[in-house]
Every structure is written in structure tokens, then in C-alpha cells.
Amino acid sequence: MLTGRRYRLEFDAGQKLLAERIAAVCRSAWNTALEQRRAYRRRGAFIGYAEQCRQLAEAKKEFPWLAEAPAQVLQQTLKDLDQACRRHGTWKVRWKSKTRQAPSLRFPTPKHIPVEVINRRWARVFLPKLGWVRFRLSRPLGGAVRSATVSRDGEHWFISFLVEDGQRAPQVHARPDAVVGVDRGVVTAAVTSDGEFFDRRHATAFGVSSSEPPEESMAARADDRGYLSAGEAERYVRLQRRLARAEKGSARRARVVCALGAIMGRVRRRRADFTAQVAHRLTRDYAHIVLEDLKVRGMTASASGTAAAPGARVAQKSGLNRAILDKGWYGLEVALRSAARYTGSVVSAVPAAYTSRTCSVAACGRVDAKSRESQALFRCTACGYVEHADVNAAKCIKAREQAAGPVVSGRGDFGGARVGEASSARSTARGAPRAAA
């Protein structure tokens, strides 16, 4: 299977400047090629990857600065653009911004990027135009390199190798009958239908099974600062105030932005570590993992509206957006689908409507908003069933998937196919909540 290996590069000052210039050339090639595709579409014509590559070779004669970037890197940029336009449409592909996207460049040919191990701690890689670069061998590559992507994260540069690790997805999971529903929330990141609570705050009691979170966890929730420590949160606020006083374009503002980025970089890494741990735990224990089909991008869209029609309750929506993004809903789903390849698990999704209002008791199934008495308490108004609200929702998610029929794929792919259905990259959920009694 193909997997990723990320290492920190040790560029010298000259290599850093050259990498920035190469990334700028790639960004310019992407934006110019995208504008060209849109211009062709406006007059009812089409231009593809092959023609744009030919024109790029001719443009190098007129614009020598294009030759600063390796040919394979520029060709890969055009190929990535071609794939994006075919997948999403020419008008939905975004421009690459110098300020919004980190610089990156991809080397697609393995023979042009040889890797040599220096000792047990260091290795080096040859990058065209950049030369030999050392990187910290924090773990073995574990396979044959297929491609490499160089990118900047904050002040440091990293290289991500795409490696063929030689492993095969298991045909059957170790526990083929184990099925679990997972509810994602803004208070607790993930709660399973078996009563397990997964959250970054509970790292010392990771995955403790309980019908309700323990009292000490509830107390910790009151002082929760997400993935920031108390000192980091205080420093982040100070830096934000300093940023507001700094003049735009000044060196002082650039230093403050860099310091803010360093703090948020640690937050991203902690979130990624947490989602990877949860994904490993769930895919190890369950053959079928059922999630809600949540459109996170739409759910976290701004409510500010336009100047002519401003949105309502913008501050409240902004706080909800931060809470959703802080819990890493989409990151957890991606981590689950990646980890499932190695265990044979199937990850599928069901409609999210009314899962928090539906009674999970099979004989009842009443849908009533009044049953959700609080964030943590669910008490059915029909049968009197009492359960933690997140656990009840996870049970409803699991029940909807079981009602849709058996899943026949156990190869750890990115979805499951049911009996009589075509296999797809993602299992689209069926089933609807029962009507209120």
C-alpha cells in the first residue's frame, strides 16, 4: 500500500531562498494555466495538460525565470491542475495565493530523488536544482519511494515521501462482526455506541468506557482550552493584541505572525496526533465504523453574509465554527479511512438528521426535541429511556447503518458495498429516522 513519511529538512540559507523561488514559479504556473483554461472555456474551447506542457516549454525561451524550477516539478503542477479541473470543474478550482497557501513543490520521479542513509539519525536526499539535503531520519522509510513533496510549515521545511510499504490490506477484519457508531461533538470529540468517550482532555484515561463522562472529566471541561496549554493560550492572546497594534507590512508584524503560526502549528500537530490515536483504536477493535455524513465545510461557513444583507448571530456562529474545527471532525474521518486500510475495517456514513433527537431503543424510536433535556442528558418522552445524549446519538447512528443492510466489503477500502450494490469509494448512508409516535 502507499503511505506517507514526513521528515524535517535541513536547508541552508541558499537552499531556502531557491526553494521559495521554485515554489513561486509553480504558483505562477498554476494561476496562469488556470486563467488560460477559463479563457478557453469562456469562448467554448478546451485546452488540456498536453497542450499546456508544450506551451510551457516554449514560454521558457521567452521567460528565463521559468527555468529556475525543475521541469518535472512544473509539469507536475500542470498535471495536478488538470486533475483538479477534471474532478471539480474549471470554475471551482481555486487560485494559489502567496499569503494563504504554504509554498510547496512536488518531485514525481523516484530516480531523480535518490535517498541515502548517513547513520541511524540522519539521511540525505538529492533534489533537482537544490542538491543534496539532509533530513532527520526520525523513523525508517519502510519501503520504496514513489514521489516526494517539499513544503514549508512555519519557519521550517519538510519533505513528505510517498512510499510503497509492501503491505496488503487484509481481506477480513480480526473481529468481523464488530460494529460501532461514532458521534462527533463540540464538547467531546468522539463518542461511540459502546459508551467510550474520546477527547484530547482525557489523554490520561484514553478511551475509558462509561455511560457518562467521569466527574473529573466534567470539571476539566469547564477549564478546557482545547489543544492549547494555559500558558500558550495567554501568550496567543498577547500576540493577537500585539498584531492589532503592528503596522501592516512592517517587520514587527511579520515576526508576530510567525510567532502566532508557531503556536497554531503545535495545535495542528496535537490534533493530528489525537485523531491518529483514535483512528488506530477504533479500526483495531471494530470491523465496521459508522459516522454521520457531516458536511464540515458547509457547517463551518461564516454567517456574516454580505454588507447589503448581514447575517444573524454572527458571533455565536463564529464560536461554533471554532469549536467544530478545534475538535477535528473531518481530520478524524480522514484518519479513520486511512487506518482502515491496514485492518480491513469499513468506514461508512449515514444521514445525520435527527440522530440527537431519536430514542435509540428499537421498540420505541420516538423523535422528539424535548427528549434532549440538555447537552449531556437524553430522556425519551415516550418510553422514559435515559442515556447520555452523545451515546444515544451514536447508538442511533449504528442502528441506521444496520437497518440499511449488511456490508460485504472487508478489505479496508474507503467505503463498503452492500449486497446488491456497486462498490464505491465511499458508502453513502441510507435510512431515515422513524416518524414520531
C-alpha positions, 0 to 999 in steps of 0.5 A: 500500500502507499503511505506517507513519511514526513521528515524535517529538512535541513536547508541552508540559507541558499537552499531556502531562498531557491526553494521559495523561488521554485515554489513561486514559479509553480504558483505562477504556473498554476494561476496562469494555466488556470486563467488560460483554461477559463479563457478557453472555456469562456469562448467554448474551447478546451485546452488540456495538460498536453497542450499546456506542457508544450506551451510551457516549454516554449514560454521558457525561451521567452521567460528565463525565470521559468527555468529556475524550477525543475521541469518535472516539478512544473509539469507536475503542477500542470498535471495536478491542475488538470486533475483538479479541473477534471474532478471539480470543474474549471470554475471551482478550482481555486487560485494559489495565493502567496499569503494563504497557501504554504509554498510547496513543490512536488518531485514525481520521479523516484530516480531523480530523488535518490535517498541515502542513509548517513547513520541511524539519525540522519539521511540525505536526499538529492533534489533537482536544482537544490542538491543534496539535503539532509533530513532527520531520519526520525523513523525508517522509510519502510519501503520504496519511494514513489514521489516526494513533496517539499513544503514549508510549515512555519519557519521550517521545511519538510519533505513528505515521501510517498512510499510503497510499504509492501503491505496488503490490506487484509481481506477480513477484519480480526473481529468481523462482526464488530460494529460501532457508531461514532458521534462527533461533538463540540464538547467531546470529540468522539463518542461511540455506541459502546459508551467510550468517550474520546477527547484530547482532555482525557489523554490520561484515561484514553478511551475509558468506557462509561455511560457518562463522562467521569466527574473529573472529566466534567470539571476539566471541561469547564477549564478546557482550552482545547489543544492549547496549554494555559500558558500558550493560550495567554501568550496567543492572546498577547500576540493577537493584541500585539498584531492589532497594534503592528503596522501592516507590512512592517517587520514587527508584524511579520515576526508576530505572525510567525510567532502566532503560526508557531503556536497554531502549528503545535495545535495542528500537530496535537490534533493530528496526533489525537485523531491518529490515536483514535483512528488506530483504536477504533479500526483495531477493535471494530470491523465496521465504523459508522459516522454521520455524513457531516458536511464540515465545510458547509457547517463551518461557513461564516454567517456574516453574509454580505454588507447589503444583507448581514447575517444573524448571530454572527458571533455565536456562529463564529464560536461554533465554527471554532469549536467544530474545527478545534475538535477535528471532525473531518481530520478524524474521518480522514484518519479513520479511512486511512487506518482502515486500510491496514485492518480491513475495517469499513468506514461508512456514513449515514444521514445525520438528521435527527440522530440527537433527537431519536430514542435509540431503543428499537421498540420505541424510536420516538423523535422528539426535541424535548427528549434532549433535556440538555447537552449531556442528558437524553430522556425519551418522552415516550418510553422514559429511556435515559442515556447520555445524549452523545451515546444515544446519538451514536447508538442511533447512528449504528442502528441506521447503518444496520437497518440499511443492510449488511456490508460485504466489503472487508478489505479496508477500502474507503467505503463498503458495498452492500449486497446488491450494490456497486462498490464505491469509494465511499458508502453513502448512508441510507435510512431515515429516522422513524416518524414520531409516535 
